Amino acid sequence: MKLARLGERGAEAPAILDNQGQYRNLTGIVDDINGQTLSDLSWAVDLNISNLPEFPLGTRIGPCVGSVGKLVCVGLNYSDHAKETGAKIPEQPILFGKATSSLSGPNDDVIIPKGSSKTDWEIELGVVIGAEARYVSEEQALDFVAGYCVVNDISEREFQIERGGQWIKGKSADTFAPIGPWLVTRDEIPDPQNLKMWLDVDGTRRQEGSSQNMIFGVCSLVSYISQFMSLQPGDIIPTGTPAGVGLGMKPPTFLRAGQVMELGIEGLGSQRQKLIAWED
């Protein structure tokens, strides 16, 4: 299934994509596309999608998961990205947080923060948790995954690197976590380690990679993170980005108001965001 949330910010309704590419309204079937809904998908077993009302064309697409409890991100998880930033290949996954207030829809404008000069892009595979996970093995890990989505882990590099440590400061501005358009359920993605991904800025290809090049794969990450904290239904793990970020360019190149990012992952859909300047 391809699940989504459509409507104005803060008032999104649950949706499912039919075989013709039309969004159908799941209101009355489920309350939202959130942890509770994802933890028990029995509601979908006998669902007749064709009987559901359609959303009007042009309805805004919101973040594909609602009421997200936490975003547990993975840094430097592609060797080519670590190399371009001058970092060592990590021996264990590098984990950091991203504030849930940074979540936005896949096509919403991205706001360059006040005082920012180093806003950057990062295409990532997002893993959405579907069952509470504590101390799970790598062999069991996919049993706790509801599905996958596209994440743009937008980053302000000065805030991240030059402002006294803790990456969360450079990762958490409002609109810095567009997710979606869809949460694609696990059954539709038989191998999460073989997904092509790409990102363009103003029509120029900046990132092109594959999830097969992760240092730590999906199963490893779900298992590893569950050793340090419980993962709850609806939590999201952005799993790292391949080479091609602005920080790694020579000279480093960052985003400006008026530019447009377009990005996508095989089988998970695509996003498009315009950059706008912060206004007091």
Buried (B, 14 or more C-beta within 10 A) or exposed (E): BBBBBBBEEEEBBBBBBBEEEBBBBBEEBBBBBBBBBBBEBEEBEEBEBEEBEEBEEEBBBBBBBBBBBBBBBBBBBBBBBBBBBEEEEBEEBBBBBBBBEBBBBBBBBBBBBEEBEBBBBBBBBBBBBBBBBEEBEBEBBBEBBBBBBBBBBBBBBBBBBEEEEEBBBBBBBBBBBBBBBBBBBBEEBEEBBEBEBBBBBEEEEBBBBBBEBBBBBBBBBBBBBBEEEEBBBBBBBBBBBBBBBBBBEEEEBBBEBEBBBBBBBBBBBBBBBEBBEEEE
